[in-house]
Amino acid sequence: MNPKSEQLVDLIFKKLKTYNNKKIFLEKESLNKFILYLFKEN
């Protein structure tokens, strides 16, 4: 993954982890795999 994509994953991860309305169980590696999957689909 290139540095720009890694920064995007970090930003999304931080935003989701600070979302207070619902408790979100999220691991960074899972998010990373999901985003890579989305890029491969397009």
N, C-alpha and C positions, 0 to 999 in steps of 0.2 A: 504494500500500500504506500502510495506516495505521501510526502509530508502534508500536503494540503488536505488530502482525504483524511489523514490521521487527525488533523486539527478539527475538521468537520465532525468526526466521530466524537472527539473530546467535548466539543461544544454541545452537541446533542445529548451526550451522556450527562453532562453537568446540568443542563436545563431539565432533563427528565428527573434527575435525582433531587432537584430542588422543588419539584412540583408537589405542592402540599395538599391538594384536594383529595388525592387518593394515594394510598401507599403503593409504590411501584417497586417490585423486585426485579432488578436489572443488573446483569453483569456486563462489564464492558466488552468482554470477548464475544458474548452473544450478540450484542449490538453490532459489533464490528463484522461478524459473520453475516448478519442480516443485511447490513448495508452493502457488503460485497455481493451478496446474492442479488440485491436489487440492481446493482450496476451491471451484472452479468445478464440479467433479463432484458435490459434495454439495448 
